[in-house]
Amino acid sequence: MSRKNGVKVSIVTDFTGYDPAYSLCQSVRAQAWGLKQAGCHVRIITRQLFEASLLNADEIVQVDMPHGGNEFDPSIAGDSDINRLATSLMLALEGSHLVITHDVFYQPSCWPLRLALYRIHDKIGGEFVHYIHSETLWEWDKGNPVLNEVRPFGYLVAFHHEQIERRARQFSWPEKDIVVIPNALNLYADVDPLVTEITSGIWSGIILLAVCRLDGGKQPEIVAEIAHALNYLGYSAVAIIVDFHSLDTEKQRRKQAINRITPHVRFMSDYDERGSWPPSVIRDLMRFADVVVHPSRLEADGMVVAEAMAQRIPVVLNRDLLRWHEFLGKAIFGQFSANIDALTGQHGETTTNYSNRTEYMRQIALRVLQKLTQNPLSSLAWNMRCKRHPLAVAYQLLSLIKG
């Protein structure tokens, strides 16, 4: 969790309640979670008061919003009602550095809200960013004399580059003020808090996962070496090692040796000292893993490999184990046994020195990159997790704040 950065973000929408099946609720929930992870104070302003934690917000502010309609009807909401709403919004938005609206420029029920925000936007002092969660366009407001008062203000969001021209035409919005920001995808919604903590801040890189004791036979140092090689090749990579039963002195020495290989490694035991974790934690971790590395010298069955494959996660295995040869052509293999020359692959006493071992690990890293970029499933998973990570989306939104 990031420390508080002093930025106050207000999210304005027209929720009449929290419905977990409503995709807009989940979009706002993921957005708020990412902004809080970035250290912001998040306030949600809406029609209905409910528990702030349901939307990952710090607070919910209820504002009495008159309903709009397909035609302007003073009996539904006259100009005095709009001004009262504007006054309420001024108070609710006080101190906001960023104001994010959802469907205010789309839903017919939101036209009073749109008009009220327009009348006060230049008095707030913060940046406005507007989301529209539909590709269709309501034509009802074209001749509405009240809504003709509204001009584009702030930024309008497009979800992809091909949408920019369409958004500009639909809403008469200057293209220079249309920004491409996807909806956040919050994979953390129901995971174990320990998994959230150990993966915190990793949103734009490659996650290598190893599940093993810190024993010589398991060779956990290899996952660190591959992570080091990926970073050398210009890719951000982090190795996460679930180091079962590794709290004794010998294991701690091995941990220190692995830390000397690369700073880009995280041990589960540094986040939780139990030394043993339930299968649900491992499954949650696999939700974020791009590659599972299992270079063990000996293995009876290797359930962690089976679990990774069942979840369509690429695996790196030791080719010197006949046990894994059924996966030749499918998994990533390296010559990882002690009596195999890591560079030549020839049997015999180990002759590998540090320089050629380093080069060999870079070759393994290149195979990992090839698998991630050329395998459609792996590539899509990596792309979505990075680009739509709530923290990545939060930083895009925060970059719009001037100064």
Order of alpha helices (4+ residues) and beta strands (2+ residues): beta-alpha-beta-beta-alpha-beta-alpha-beta-beta-alpha-beta-alpha-beta-alpha-beta-alpha-beta-alpha-beta-alpha-beta-beta-alpha-alpha-alpha
